[in-house]
Amino acid sequence: MAQALDIDHWNLECEFNNTDHRTDLNGVDRLIVRRGQPFTISLYLRSGNYQPGVSSLECIAETGPQPSEQYGTKATFGLSANIDTSRWSATVTSPPGDMVALCICSAPDAPIGRYTLTLGSSGRIELILLFNPWCPGDAVYMNNEENLAEYVLSQDGLIFRGSYKHPIPTPWNFGQFESGILDICLRILDMNPKCLKNPGKDYSGRRNPIYISRVLSAMVNCNDDKGVLLGKWSDGYEGGVSPMFWRGSVEILRNWDTQACQPVRYGQCWVFAAVACSVSRALGIPCRVVTNYLSAHDTNSNLVIERYINENGDLVQSREMLWNYHCWVENWMTRPDLKPEFNGWQASDPTPQEKSEGVYCCGPVPVRAIKEGELMSKYDAAFVFAEVNADVNTYMKKKDGSTSKVISTTAVGQKISTKSVGRDTREDITHLYKYPEGSDEERETFKKANHQNKLLQQQQNEGLHLTIKVTSDMRKGCDFDVYAVVTNNTQSDKKCRLLFGSCAMSYNGFLGGNCGFKDLLNVELSPGGERKVPLRLNYSKYGDLLTEDNLIRLAALLLDYSTREPILAVRNIVLENPAIKVRILGEPKENRKLAAEITLQNPLPEPLEGCCFSIEGANLTGGRAISERLSSSVGPGEDAKVKIYFTPTHSGLRKLVVDFDSNKLCHVKGYRNVIIGK
């Protein structure tokens, strides 16, 4: 006759279990475990002893408001001789006695989230269950410890911005294990419209990383729901802060949580992607932020971006944009709903651009499906394919209302980038999205994707050639030259008009004021000849026009008088901010106060007012930013210098992210890696 164990009290052994399950950075005051991996708790009996084969214990694991075995949100199981890692199971690993070591394992496909585990008639324990990329039975399994350290456990990283000719790494504090962040991530899942409409079904869906990724892609923006961030790309940032202000995800997630799920103002693509990355890693899905340079926003799915310029070569705005860069995330998982070769990295984009199934979200779509041109693959393959492969057709709108096609080469989808594993360098992953240009495989992909425009393309004409060349020292505050270079590859003399202009621009393609312009009516070239035409860009002119992106669009338009054919060359340049120098004073150890001495030299020919340095870092600054203002202005060539104190809480390699802000230099970023000893 089986005898039910009479439990008096228990110890969840949180420190041992959380460390074993790699969740201890969330704290060890409650039980946080990963699915498909056993954990052991200690039960202390009120009466009697545990007897193998005689003692029994009924266990019930439940999650969500309407737990049901049919939905997989409830599991009932008893004691067995051994743990079965393929389903919920329990076994006793201690010898007979009044203390019972109970080993429990969840199913590797159990829904993630908060659980109540009922043990017999008197035991009720709470735990949080996460995805387990270390478990071969989990859909997010990743078989590489270095990758897991980077894509799940690393709390900081680099996001690439700037331009494709000059990628600039921006440090970011993901902070997924900071105090309270995991609870906020679970709240994001609970606030999603699918959960509010049908919680039973939504909690059941949480077994599936495809479902979770899609929910997060919708919930990181607030366009259809009580999502985290409000995007803003123009007209100032009243009522919030510039997207450049943020140094990490922690403050954003906490603000959303404390402001009753009102959207945080404001985000742009790298902020949306970084927050999605923090939430994915917190839940246990391997994730990385990816940057696509010269990213197309194709609104009508014809894989062609149509751009219009006026007779001066200035862009006329249209809804179809070419973004200087665009960031999204990739999550790692299997795709049992698709072909086996589509397992692995899945692109998912939380920036609200176009609706998918009636909601502003995008993905997850297998990166491999993009490479193969399989545009029917779920979800949103065609939109992501266009972002990296669309063609750009340029037309001139003339004063008389007519339009003519302009010869122009713009290659979409350049230098697709992410942070390298274990190193602060850029990894180029373009080859994961595209075959080499001009290869037979690329042609096959375009056929499959019905990309007629690319298939019809002829070789560039051998006539006049126009490019823009720049020098290496384009720093904010300097005056410098840029060059339009015209080459005559024909056998005859050429007479042309050259318009060469520049204007400030934001990273998503919106244009600002004119930074310098030149109109040469009479450029003469003999056969094989070359002309190099300089355009001087002066800080006195461009300084007040630049956006925080530090971008200037250069455009040269060449009109051949004999053929009337316009040729356009465009190049976006990014002006370098000054470097921030960080020196750590003191021996970096856990729970010991340190100082960061931070210096930035003013590169501008005018003083900087209202200077402020801020630092932030996972397990370094107590989950918040620490700021220090300068009391006086900083003259040209002078150093802005502060000392900021902070106390690290955990050992290991950490990134101290630094931000400098002032009236004329806005949100300059820097960082210093610090190794904290025990």
DRENDOZA-555242 format. One record per residue (C-alpha): residue number from 1; residue in three letters; chain; x, y, z. Coordinates in steps of 0.001 Angstrom, whole numbers, plus 500000, padded with zeros to 6 digits. Layout:
 num residuo cadena      X      Y      Z
 NUM     ALA      A      X      Y      Z
...
***
This chain:
 num residuo cadena      X      Y      Z
   1     MET      A 500000 500000 500000
   2     ALA      A 501579 503308 498887
   3     GLN      A 502015 505884 501634
   4     ALA      A 501874 509595 500785
   5     LEU      A 504840 511581 502080
   6     ASP      A 503850 513910 504943
   7     ILE      A 505812 517094 504157
   8     ASP      A 506428 519606 506936
   9     HIS      A 508717 522144 505233
  10     TRP      A 511219 522323 502380
  11     ASN      A 514297 524044 501020
  12     LEU      A 514312 524936 497315
  13     GLU      A 518150 525010 497294
  14     CYS      A 517930 528132 495098
  15     GLU      A 521621 528959 495167
  16     PHE      A 522664 525470 494029
  17     ASN      A 519853 525051 491459
  18     ASN      A 520048 528548 489964
  19     THR      A 523822 528253 489598
  20     ASP      A 523465 524814 487997
  21     HIS      A 520837 526197 485579
  22     ARG      A 522884 529341 484834
  23     THR      A 520207 531669 486208
  24     ASP      A 522056 532758 489374
  25     LEU      A 522755 536261 487993
  26     ASN      A 518983 536839 488358
  27     GLY      A 519539 536340 492103
  28     VAL      A 519333 533259 494321
  29     ASP      A 516334 534297 496457
  30     ARG      A 513826 532287 494360
  31     LEU      A 513870 529215 492135
  32     ILE      A 514569 529953 488442
  33     VAL      A 515278 526847 486344
  34     ARG      A 515533 525864 482685
  35     ARG      A 513311 523321 481006
  36     GLY      A 514419 519737 480328
  37     GLN      A 517098 519914 483059
  38     PRO      A 516718 518294 486521
  39     PHE      A 516783 520312 489755
  40     THR      A 516772 519010 493337
  41     ILE      A 514873 520318 496370
  42     SER      A 515010 519112 499986
  43     LEU      A 511772 517971 501693
  44     TYR      A 511614 517602 505478
  45     LEU      A 508929 515172 506675
  46     ARG      A 506540 515832 509557
  47     SER      A 506147 512118 510307
  48     GLY      A 507407 508799 508964
  49     ASN      A 510342 508133 506677
  50     TYR      A 510800 507854 502941
  51     GLN      A 510693 504169 501913
  52     PRO      A 511600 503266 498304
  53     GLY      A 508730 501479 496552
  54     VAL      A 506361 502280 499429
  55     SER      A 506265 506098 499706
  56     SER      A 504298 508068 497089
  57     LEU      A 504018 511719 496123
  58     GLU      A 501639 513259 493603
  59     CYS      A 503152 516316 491863
  60     ILE      A 501157 518828 489807
  61     ALA      A 502922 521552 487747
  62     GLU      A 500646 524372 486546
  63     THR      A 501151 527639 484681
  64     GLY      A 498759 530396 483603
  65     PRO      A 495252 531363 484699
  66     GLN      A 493496 528286 483221
  67     PRO      A 495913 525328 483566
  68     SER      A 494840 522324 481489
  69     GLU      A 496525 519071 480484
  70     GLN      A 495011 519428 477007
  71     TYR      A 496813 522781 476504
  72     GLY      A 500042 521472 478095
  73     THR      A 499826 524054 480886
  74     LYS      A 499248 521392 483548
  75     ALA      A 501208 518186 484194
  76     THR      A 500482 515528 486830
  77     PHE      A 503217 513045 487687
  78     GLY      A 504352 510831 490569
  79     LEU      A 507634 509339 491726
  80     SER      A 509511 507110 489294
  81     ALA      A 512708 505068 489608
  82     ASN      A 514650 507423 487296
  83     ILE      A 514289 510900 485838
  84     ASP      A 512796 510987 482323
  85     THR      A 514138 514193 480717
  86     SER      A 511575 513992 477880
  87     ARG      A 508600 514840 480146
  88     TRP      A 507739 516102 483642
  89     SER      A 509114 513526 486084
  90     ALA      A 510384 513176 489673
  91     THR      A 512575 510762 491607
  92     VAL      A 514124 510578 495063
  93     THR      A 517937 510589 495125
  94     SER      A 518511 510327 498915
  95     PRO      A 518627 507200 501130
  96     PRO      A 515595 506359 503319
  97     GLY      A 515049 508873 506125
  98     ASP      A 513091 511953 507218
  99     MET      A 514891 514251 504725
 100     VAL      A 514031 513598 501087
 101     ALA      A 516143 514915 498167
 102     LEU      A 513506 515238 495441
 103     CYS      A 514854 515543 491908
 104     ILE      A 512373 517058 489411
 105     CYS      A 512680 517575 485672
 106     SER      A 510353 519592 483448
 107     ALA      A 509490 518642 479878
 108     PRO      A 511921 520202 477345
 109     ASP      A 508888 521616 475485
 110     ALA      A 506956 522858 478548
 111     PRO      A 505575 526421 478294
 112     ILE      A 507967 528895 479917
 113     GLY      A 506887 531259 482690
 114     ARG      A 505694 531189 486304
 115     TYR      A 504717 527808 487736
 116     THR      A 503064 526519 490867
 117     LEU      A 504271 523030 491787
 118     THR      A 501965 521202 494193
 119     LEU      A 503624 518369 496155
 120     GLY      A 501073 516054 497763
 121     SER      A 498480 517646 500001
 122     SER      A 500685 520089 501906
 123     GLY      A 503456 521385 499627
 124     ARG      A 503108 524317 497197
 125     ILE      A 506191 525867 495659
 126     GLU      A 506653 528647 493092
 127     LEU      A 509249 528628 490328
 128     ILE      A 510057 530326 487025
 129     LEU      A 510812 528096 484028
 130     LEU      A 512944 529373 481127
 131     PHE      A 514024 528134 477699
 132     ASN      A 517123 525919 477874
 133     PRO      A 519613 526319 475006
 134     TRP      A 521916 523843 476826
 135     CYS      A 519313 521043 476515
 136     PRO      A 519385 518952 473287
 137     GLY      A 515625 518371 473579
 138     ASP      A 514808 522111 473619
 139     ALA      A 513899 523879 470377
 140     VAL      A 516470 526608 471189
 141     TYR      A 519353 524135 471741
 142     MET      A 522720 525559 470697
 143     ASN      A 525711 523214 470703
 144     ASN      A 528559 525678 471344
 145     GLU      A 529621 527025 474755
 146     GLU      A 531314 530168 473375
 147     ASN      A 528185 531083 471406
 148     LEU      A 526001 530457 474463
 149     ALA      A 528233 532719 476564
 150     GLU      A 527787 535499 473986
 151     TYR      A 524178 535064 472858
 152     VAL      A 522482 534095 476164
 153     LEU      A 524693 535009 479117
 154     SER      A 526490 538168 477961
 155     GLN      A 524829 541249 479440
 156     ASP      A 526502 543773 477160
 157     GLY      A 527535 544086 473556
 158     LEU      A 528120 546300 470532
 159     ILE      A 525573 547485 467985
 160     PHE      A 526903 548713 464637
 161     ARG      A 525773 552094 463313
 162     GLY      A 527451 554758 461157
 163     SER      A 527646 553898 457456
 164     TYR      A 528661 550840 455430
 165     LYS      A 531950 552472 454460
 166     HIS      A 532502 553306 458123
 167     PRO      A 530671 551012 460588
 168     ILE      A 530766 552480 464100
 169     PRO      A 530295 550216 467137
 170     THR      A 527926 551563 469804
 171     PRO      A 528220 549874 473223
 172     TRP      A 524964 548636 474792
 173     ASN      A 524070 547333 478238
 174     PHE      A 521514 544534 477661
 175     GLY      A 521284 543935 481433
 176     GLN      A 518968 540916 481115
 177     PHE      A 519890 539628 484586
 178     GLU      A 519564 542938 486443
 179     SER      A 517134 543027 489368
 180     GLY      A 513481 542861 488306
 181     ILE      A 514137 542553 484554
 182     LEU      A 512954 538928 484249
 183     ASP      A 509639 539833 485909
 184     ILE      A 509213 542729 483470
 185     CYS      A 509874 540359 480532
 186     LEU      A 507150 538003 481794
 187     ARG      A 504836 541010 482192
 188     ILE      A 505467 541914 478530
 189     LEU      A 504176 538431 477584
 190     ASP      A 501126 538887 479857
 191     MET      A 500264 542294 478346
 192     ASN      A 500300 541065 474752
 193     PRO      A 496848 541248 473057
 194     LYS      A 496777 537476 472352
 195     CYS      A 497151 536799 476082
 196     LEU      A 494531 539390 477073
 197     LYS      A 492104 537854 474558
 198     ASN      A 492708 534136 475263
 199     PRO      A 495165 533551 478139
 200     GLY      A 494794 529749 478098
 201     LYS      A 495848 529531 474464
 202     ASP      A 498609 532140 474862
 203     TYR      A 500202 530357 477850
 204     SER      A 500090 527112 475875
 205     GLY      A 501856 528893 472964
 206     ARG      A 504710 529852 475290
 207     ARG      A 506248 526407 474779
 208     ASN      A 507195 527573 471292
 209     PRO      A 510070 530043 470682
 210     ILE      A 508589 530873 467244
 211     TYR      A 505422 532115 468977
 212     ILE      A 507371 534013 471678
 213     SER      A 509619 535705 469075
 214     ARG      A 506608 536881 467109
 215     VAL      A 504899 538202 470249
 216     LEU      A 508077 540099 471238
 217     SER      A 508455 541550 467745
 218     ALA      A 504987 543098 468212
 219     MET      A 505321 544030 471915
 220     VAL      A 508665 545871 471813
 221     ASN      A 506896 548546 469722
 222     CYS      A 503606 550022 470943
 223     ASN      A 501777 550450 467620
 224     ASP      A 498949 547961 468279
 225     ASP      A 499242 547235 471978
 226     LYS      A 500623 548241 475362
 227     GLY      A 504132 547727 473977
 228     VAL      A 507407 548999 475379
 229     LEU      A 508683 551743 473038
 230     LEU      A 507261 554520 470895
 231     GLY      A 509259 555186 467745
 232     LYS      A 510031 558699 466497
 233     TRP      A 512158 559643 463510
 234     SER      A 511503 563360 462970
 235     ASP      A 510574 566736 464486
 236     GLY      A 512335 566606 467857
 237     TYR      A 511693 564518 470932
 238     GLU      A 509327 566578 473096
 239     GLY      A 507707 564588 475885
 240     GLY      A 510534 562048 475936
 241     VAL      A 514223 561630 475154
 242     SER      A 516205 561161 471965
 243     PRO      A 516786 557488 471069
 244     MET      A 520502 558389 471266
 245     PHE      A 520064 559035 475014
 246     TRP      A 519785 555358 475961
 247     ARG      A 522879 553420 477013
 248     GLY      A 521054 550140 477639
 249     SER      A 517716 548336 477937
 250     VAL      A 517359 548292 481740
 251     GLU      A 516090 551854 482186
 252     ILE      A 513678 551470 479248
 253     LEU      A 512156 548239 480590
 254     ARG      A 511884 549620 484132
 255     ASN      A 510261 552848 482903
 256     TRP      A 507643 550844 480980
 257     ASP      A 506949 548707 484052
 258     THR      A 506658 551579 486546
 259     GLN      A 504588 553773 484178
 260     ALA      A 501717 551249 484055
 261     CYS      A 502827 549882 480639
 262     GLN      A 502741 553283 478929
 263     PRO      A 505202 553339 476018
 264     VAL      A 508645 554767 476697
 265     ARG      A 509491 557744 474469
 266     TYR      A 511471 557346 472149
 267     GLY      A 513080 554520 470207
 268     GLN      A 514605 553959 466774
 269     CYS      A 515658 550704 465138
 270     TRP      A 518781 549900 467191
 271     VAL      A 516886 550617 470434
 272     PHE      A 513940 548384 469425
 273     ALA      A 516379 545609 468436
 274     ALA      A 518471 545946 471620
 275     VAL      A 515413 545732 473897
 276     ALA      A 514144 542674 471975
 277     CYS      A 517592 541115 472429
 278     SER      A 517532 541751 476195
 279     VAL      A 514097 540146 476557
 280     SER      A 514993 537139 474363
 281     ARG      A 518190 536463 476327
 282     ALA      A 516352 536912 479642
 283     LEU      A 513831 534222 478600
 284     GLY      A 516634 531914 477423
 285     ILE      A 516448 532309 473624
 286     PRO      A 519920 532846 472055
 287     CYS      A 519778 536254 470377
 288     ARG      A 521984 538798 468598
 289     VAL      A 521483 542282 467146
 290     VAL      A 522181 542565 463412
 291     THR      A 522796 545682 461300
 292     ASN      A 522014 545817 457570
 293     TYR      A 523652 548778 455810
 294     LEU      A 521723 550447 452966
 295     SER      A 518510 548743 454010
 296     ALA      A 515475 549003 451746
 297     HIS      A 511948 549691 452993
 298     ASP      A 509817 548274 450160
 299     THR      A 506165 549181 450714
 300     ASN      A 504570 547513 447665
 301     SER      A 506509 544196 447596
 302     ASN      A 507832 544606 444050
 303     LEU      A 511473 544379 445269
 304     VAL      A 512167 547790 443751
 305     ILE      A 512690 551072 445610
 306     GLU      A 511724 553986 443410
 307     ARG      A 513653 557159 444181
 308     TYR      A 512997 560561 442680
 309     ILE      A 515404 563483 442438
 310     ASN      A 514894 567018 441171
 311     GLU      A 517101 568691 438561
 312     ASN      A 519663 569629 441249
 313     GLY      A 520099 566013 442312
 314     ASP      A 518196 566537 445584
 315     LEU      A 516033 563626 446740
 316     VAL      A 512280 564143 446606
 317     GLN      A 510831 562281 449606
 318     SER      A 508753 559168 448990
 319     ARG      A 507291 556495 451272
 320     GLU      A 509794 553935 449993
 321     MET      A 513003 554705 451783
 322     LEU      A 516579 553564 451725
 323     TRP      A 517814 553530 455319
 324     ASN      A 521508 554223 455855
 325     TYR      A 521362 551211 458169
 326     HIS      A 518653 549209 459875
 327     CYS      A 518907 546912 462899
 328     TRP      A 516896 543831 463756
 329     VAL      A 517538 540694 465836
 330     GLU      A 518169 537046 465075
 331     ASN      A 516906 534354 467452
 332     TRP      A 518228 530786 467363
 333     MET      A 515691 527923 467164
 334     THR      A 514468 524942 465163
 335     ARG      A 511652 525377 462618
 336     PRO      A 509592 522139 462751
 337     ASP      A 506956 524023 460681
 338     LEU      A 509461 524407 457789
 339     LYS      A 512282 522456 456114
 340     PRO      A 515091 521086 458374
 341     GLU      A 517676 523296 456647
 342     PHE      A 515722 526331 457919
 343     ASN      A 516655 525563 461555
 344     GLY      A 519090 528031 463156
 345     TRP      A 519097 531828 463029
 346     GLN      A 515699 533472 462481
 347     ALA      A 515402 537181 461642
 348     SER      A 512812 539081 463640
 349     ASP      A 512264 542847 463471
 350     PRO      A 510546 544786 466291
 351     THR      A 510787 548180 464539
 352     PRO      A 507261 549051 463316
 353     GLN      A 507506 549357 459514
 354     GLU      A 504737 547299 457860
 355     LYS      A 501863 545204 459221
 356     SER      A 502054 541402 459245
 357     GLU      A 498784 539520 459799
 358     GLY      A 497260 542868 460787
 359     VAL      A 499886 543702 463432
 360     TYR      A 503124 545712 463345
 361     CYS      A 505605 542864 463686
 362     CYS      A 508019 541016 461433
 363     GLY      A 509377 537456 461593
 364     PRO      A 510719 535143 462728
 365     VAL      A 511910 534132 459262
 366     PRO      A 514837 531729 458646
 367     VAL      A 517911 533639 457480
 368     ARG      A 518567 530682 455165
 369     ALA      A 515147 531182 453493
 370     ILE      A 516195 534766 452653
 371     LYS      A 519444 533502 451132
 372     GLU      A 517570 530902 449033
 373     GLY      A 514857 533353 447911
 374     GLU      A 512069 531186 449392
 375     LEU      A 509651 534045 449923
 376     MET      A 506657 531956 451011
 377     SER      A 508468 530932 454217
 378     LYS      A 506875 532088 457448
 379     TYR      A 507005 534847 458542
 380     ASP      A 507460 537927 456319
 381     ALA      A 510229 536496 454123
 382     ALA      A 509417 538860 451230
 383     PHE      A 509822 542006 453348
 384     VAL      A 513191 540930 454798
 385     PHE      A 514361 539707 451356
 386     ALA      A 513650 543203 449997
 387     GLU      A 515560 544839 452869
 388     VAL      A 518751 543109 451742
 389     ASN      A 518134 542623 447993
 390     ALA      A 515815 545298 446579
 391     ASP      A 516846 547258 443528
 392     VAL      A 516964 551032 443512
 393     ASN      A 515595 552778 440420
 394     THR      A 516216 556521 440309
 395     TYR      A 514124 558949 438238
 396     MET      A 514467 562673 437664
 397     LYS      A 511343 564805 438056
 398     LYS      A 511735 567791 435788
 399     LYS      A 510144 571223 436172
 400     ASP      A 507843 570528 433214
 401     GLY      A 506423 567502 435053
 402     SER      A 508155 564847 432950
 403     THR      A 510372 562136 434438
 404     SER      A 513439 560371 433068
 405     LYS      A 515484 557425 434346
 406     VAL      A 518831 558228 435913
 407     ILE      A 521891 555961 435692
 408     SER      A 522835 555196 439276
 409     THR      A 524340 552286 441189
 410     THR      A 523199 551665 444738
 411     ALA      A 523749 548218 446174
 412     VAL      A 521203 547416 448878
 413     GLY      A 522147 545112 451769
 414     GLN      A 525821 545824 452446
 415     LYS      A 528115 544632 455239
 416     ILE      A 525442 542876 457302
 417     SER      A 527082 542982 460723
 418     THR      A 526928 541666 464278
 419     LYS      A 529314 541604 467233
 420     SER      A 531881 538781 467091
 421     VAL      A 531637 535996 469664
 422     GLY      A 533844 536750 472661
 423     ARG      A 535556 539751 470999
 424     ASP      A 534753 543448 470526
 425     THR      A 535054 543250 466742
 426     ARG      A 532589 543228 463838
 427     GLU      A 531584 539913 462285
 428     ASP      A 530388 540216 458698
 429     ILE      A 527435 537859 458159
 430     THR      A 526371 539063 454680
 431     HIS      A 527124 535545 453353
 432     LEU      A 524361 534119 455588
 433     TYR      A 521802 536355 453833
 434     LYS      A 523124 536440 450249
 435     TYR      A 525169 534459 447745
 436     PRO      A 528220 536224 446233
 437     GLU      A 527231 538945 443787
 438     GLY      A 527099 537703 440210
 439     SER      A 527252 533995 441161
 440     ASP      A 525022 531323 439588
 441     GLU      A 523455 530699 443014
 442     GLU      A 522544 534382 443301
 443     ARG      A 520845 534182 439907
 444     GLU      A 518915 531070 441008
 445     THR      A 517792 532879 444150
 446     PHE      A 516508 535845 442141
 447     LYS      A 514627 533460 439832
 448     LYS      A 512972 531766 442799
 449     ALA      A 512094 535123 444334
 450     ASN      A 510791 536350 440969
 451     HIS      A 513165 539308 441188
 452     GLN      A 512728 540249 437523
 453     ASN      A 514427 543595 437849
 454     LYS      A 517736 542053 438974
 455     LEU      A 517587 539374 436249
 456     LEU      A 517170 541974 433511
 457     GLN      A 520031 544160 434636
 458     GLN      A 522660 544869 432026
 459     GLN      A 526303 545610 432700
 460     GLN      A 527021 549232 433601
 461     ASN      A 527447 551445 430562
 462     GLU      A 530992 552015 429452
 463     GLY      A 530474 555732 428882
 464     LEU      A 530984 558369 431554
 465     HIS      A 531762 557167 435036
 466     LEU      A 531046 559174 438197
 467     THR      A 532122 558404 441781
 468     ILE      A 532521 560286 445044
 469     LYS      A 535814 560039 446921
 470     VAL      A 536486 561145 450491
 471     THR      A 539482 561487 452818
 472     SER      A 539947 559539 456041
 473     ASP      A 539921 562442 458509
 474     MET      A 536276 563506 458473
 475     ARG      A 535841 564496 462106
 476     LYS      A 533075 566585 463581
 477     GLY      A 534390 570135 464039
 478     CYS      A 536838 570011 461088
 479     ASP      A 536652 571575 457641
 480     PHE      A 537409 569043 454908
 481     ASP      A 537112 568339 451170
 482     VAL      A 535088 565681 449380
 483     TYR      A 535528 564942 445672
 484     ALA      A 533386 564104 442656
 485     VAL      A 535513 562138 440183
 486     VAL      A 534376 562040 436536
 487     THR      A 536022 559617 434092
 488     ASN      A 535435 559555 430336
 489     ASN      A 535562 555929 429129
 490     THR      A 534430 556824 425587
 491     GLN      A 536437 557508 422415
 492     SER      A 535142 561060 422023
 493     ASP      A 535456 564417 423795
 494     LYS      A 532737 565061 426375
 495     LYS      A 531218 568271 427649
 496     CYS      A 529086 568000 430793
 497     ARG      A 527403 569855 433588
 498     LEU      A 528209 568719 437152
 499     LEU      A 526062 569484 440172
 500     PHE      A 527688 568484 443448
 501     GLY      A 525742 568948 446659
 502     SER      A 525658 567901 450295
 503     CYS      A 523007 567927 452990
 504     ALA      A 522542 566686 456534
 505     MET      A 520528 563483 456820
 506     SER      A 519123 561141 459449
 507     TYR      A 519994 557445 459375
 508     ASN      A 516593 556459 457963
 509     GLY      A 517018 558627 454871
 510     PHE      A 515284 561914 455803
 511     LEU      A 517159 564928 454459
 512     GLY      A 518033 568172 456243
 513     GLY      A 519683 571454 455302
 514     ASN      A 522269 572155 452587
 515     CYS      A 525893 571845 453794
 516     GLY      A 527588 572980 450565
 517     PHE      A 526771 573058 446820
 518     LYS      A 528628 573508 443540
 519     ASP      A 527281 573816 439964
 520     LEU      A 529848 573548 437156
 521     LEU      A 528291 574254 433749
 522     ASN      A 531321 573342 431686
 523     VAL      A 533239 570176 432591
 524     GLU      A 535281 569093 429552
 525     LEU      A 536875 565654 429286
 526     SER      A 539055 564197 426524
 527     PRO      A 538833 560418 425821
 528     GLY      A 540182 558508 428838
 529     GLY      A 540367 561783 430780
 530     GLU      A 539506 562314 434450
 531     ARG      A 538394 565378 436455
 532     LYS      A 538468 565551 440257
 533     VAL      A 536157 568274 441561
 534     PRO      A 536485 569226 445265
 535     LEU      A 533640 570439 447492
 536     ARG      A 534644 572094 450760
 537     LEU      A 532529 571254 453803
 538     ASN      A 532958 573855 456544
 539     TYR      A 531950 573270 460173
 540     SER      A 530554 576821 460267
 541     LYS      A 527991 575680 457657
 542     TYR      A 527288 572032 458558
 543     GLY      A 527708 572247 462355
 544     ASP      A 524168 573386 463184
 545     LEU      A 522533 571251 460461
 546     LEU      A 523792 567817 461545
 547     THR      A 521396 565467 463305
 548     GLU      A 522622 563268 466166
 549     ASP      A 523450 560670 463495
 550     ASN      A 526366 562873 462256
 551     LEU      A 525486 561948 458658
 552     ILE      A 525938 564003 455498
 553     ARG      A 524573 562875 452128
 554     LEU      A 526815 563686 449185
 555     ALA      A 525198 563630 445748
 556     ALA      A 526843 564333 442396
 557     LEU      A 524712 564647 439257
 558     LEU      A 526387 564605 435845
 559     LEU      A 524525 565708 432700
 560     ASP      A 526117 564705 429395
 561     TYR      A 525235 567503 426931
 562     SER      A 525510 565161 423925
 563     THR      A 523258 562330 425173
 564     ARG      A 521147 564305 427747
 565     GLU      A 521661 561290 430023
 566     PRO      A 521815 562048 433757
 567     ILE      A 524234 560022 435937
 568     LEU      A 523920 560103 439719
 569     ALA      A 526428 559129 442412
 570     VAL      A 525440 559174 446079
 571     ARG      A 527528 558573 449165
 572     ASN      A 526613 558962 452820
 573     ILE      A 529449 559966 455115
 574     VAL      A 529504 559821 458892
 575     LEU      A 531559 562332 460868
 576     GLU      A 533623 560876 463696
 577     ASN      A 532888 561940 467252
 578     PRO      A 535881 562379 469558
 579     ALA      A 537027 559328 471505
 580     ILE      A 536146 558977 475172
 581     LYS      A 539065 557821 477351
 582     VAL      A 538262 555776 480473
 583     ARG      A 540794 554951 483194
 584     ILE      A 539819 552687 486114
 585     LEU      A 541316 553780 489458
 586     GLY      A 541650 551129 492152
 587     GLU      A 541714 547320 492070
 588     PRO      A 538498 546020 490454
 589     LYS      A 536927 543612 492964
 590     GLU      A 533421 542549 493944
 591     ASN      A 531700 544978 496336
 592     ARG      A 534685 547354 496370
 593     LYS      A 534223 551007 495396
 594     LEU      A 536011 551997 492178
 595     ALA      A 536438 555240 490273
 596     ALA      A 536295 555778 486526
 597     GLU      A 538292 558780 485322
 598     ILE      A 536663 559839 482060
 599     THR      A 538076 562334 479551
 600     LEU      A 536861 563785 476245
 601     GLN      A 538687 566480 474270
 602     ASN      A 536503 569172 472678
 603     PRO      A 537185 568934 468898
 604     LEU      A 534950 571888 467987
 605     PRO      A 536067 575476 467337
 606     GLU      A 533544 576645 469961
 607     PRO      A 532956 575937 473682
 608     LEU      A 530809 573059 474949
 609     GLU      A 528139 574003 477500
 610     GLY      A 526116 571813 479881
 611     CYS      A 528550 568887 479698
 612     CYS      A 527428 565673 481401
 613     PHE      A 529015 562221 481612
 614     SER      A 526929 559113 482453
 615     ILE      A 528054 555538 483102
 616     GLU      A 526098 552294 483172
 617     GLY      A 527056 548626 483236
 618     ALA      A 525546 545259 484136
 619     ASN      A 526538 544297 487700
 620     LEU      A 528685 547449 487873
 621     THR      A 526382 550406 488589
 622     GLY      A 523536 548784 490524
 623     GLY      A 521222 548542 487514
 624     ARG      A 521064 552319 486979
 625     ALA      A 522962 555120 485295
 626     ILE      A 525310 557311 487366
 627     SER      A 525811 560856 486043
 628     GLU      A 528207 563708 486741
 629     ARG      A 527793 567256 485391
 630     LEU      A 530607 569708 484716
 631     SER      A 530098 573084 486378
 632     SER      A 531880 575095 483683
 633     SER      A 532084 575181 479890
 634     VAL      A 534880 573401 477977
 635     GLY      A 536788 575524 475445
 636     PRO      A 538058 574411 472004
 637     GLY      A 540817 571792 472384
 638     GLU      A 540258 571547 476147
 639     ASP      A 539475 568331 478042
 640     ALA      A 536151 567603 479707
 641     LYS      A 537115 565416 482664
 642     VAL      A 535231 563772 485553
 643     LYS      A 535653 561048 488151
 644     ILE      A 532613 558800 488745
 645     TYR      A 532449 556224 491557
 646     PHE      A 530711 552838 491291
 647     THR      A 530665 549502 493148
 648     PRO      A 530680 546217 491136
 649     THR      A 528495 543422 492550
 650     HIS      A 529693 540372 490551
 651     SER      A 533044 539117 489293
 652     GLY      A 533822 538574 485622
 653     LEU      A 534368 540621 482447
 654     ARG      A 531990 543599 482290
 655     LYS      A 531486 546573 479954
 656     LEU      A 531267 550041 481465
 657     VAL      A 529206 552033 478933
 658     VAL      A 529895 555792 478901
 659     ASP      A 527791 558597 477410
 660     PHE      A 528838 562247 477003
 661     ASP      A 526239 564916 476289
 662     SER      A 526452 568686 475770
 663     ASN      A 524861 571484 473757
 664     LYS      A 526977 570868 470631
 665     LEU      A 528156 567254 470987
 666     CYS      A 525174 565022 471703
 667     HIS      A 525341 561528 473196
 668     VAL      A 528882 560527 472287
 669     LYS      A 529354 556884 473336
 670     GLY      A 532377 555050 474650
 671     TYR      A 533157 552048 476826
 672     ARG      A 535816 550283 478842
 673     ASN      A 536002 546548 479540
 674     VAL      A 536657 545864 483222
 675     ILE      A 537649 542488 484697
 676     ILE      A 536192 542302 488206
 677     GLY      A 537996 539950 490594
 678     LYS      A 536361 538021 493440
***
